[in-house]
Amino acid sequence: MPLIEPVEQNKILAGRKAVDDYRASHSMLYIGGYYKGVSEDHTPLLNVMLEEFKKQGFNSIQEFFDASELLNIQGIGFTSKEDFGAKATLADRGTLYGMWQ
Amino acid sequence: MSTETLRPNAAGDECNIPEEVGAACPNHYQNVDEAVADGWTTRVYSVADAYTRDLYNIADSGVGAGTINHITVYVVAFVNDTPDSPSLKIAIKSNSTVTEDTERTLTTTITTLYSKQWTTNPADSQAWEWADINALQVGIALHGKPGIWSSHCTQVYVEVDYTAAAEGGAQYIRMSPFGINVIRG
């Protein structure tokens, strides 16, 4: 699998920012405690994140996170998820575990 | 028949799943209560090699009348890599009884919905009552394999399938000098 090009990396980084923004907004929903309707109030926030994914070329949450994980895997010297699965040591897995997810 | 969807709205009696992205214990319910599953973005998860369990309180029923036919607990869960064993059990707590479903083997697809239907309340083997629903806790048990794969849950909710009071019961026709009346029993 070819290494992710810098322009593609920038798309993933933009997607990660959208996820971080969603997570921050998600936390804010509960600032005053639970209220009826909070489950539904996630949806517009989620839609903002999905819209940003789409702008960056990712058509689903799964597609974005797969690309993001591959960037992490390549960042620690493996070419693909399969390569990582075959050769990674426990230390490599620990490193991956500590990366953005 | 009708259904009512009830989602987690407070911590339950157990918050033991070791990891999360989002709110920490005891507020894990905030990571699984969304109306539209958000996948990897907020979740609870486990890399531990033994099952750990969360339980969540759910909102009270807004119906509260009629005959409950069954309840179904739904869970959206996934693994980060191909697992070598099952790693999900759907759980409920009714009265003081915790009941776990059989183990499920998860996949890496983050949208798969797993479900378990209970026709009767396992705490007393009787039909579900609305008071049981209001006191019900729903949850999950997860495990992983340290350093190899992990199990994740992003959404939990319960559907109550019921027959409204007006839908069931016998109908009686009463004839009187003023016309015909249909009376529901």
Interface residues (C-beta under 8 A of the other chain):
Chain A: V19 Y22 R23 H26 S27 L29 Y30 Y34 K36 V38 S39 E40 H42 T43 L46 M49 I61 Q62 F65 E69 G85 L90 R93 G94 Y97 Q101
Chain B: R7 N9 A10 V21 G22 A23 N27 Q30 D33 E34 A35 V36 D38 G39 W40 T41 T42 V47 A59 N80 D81 T109 I110 T111 G147 I148
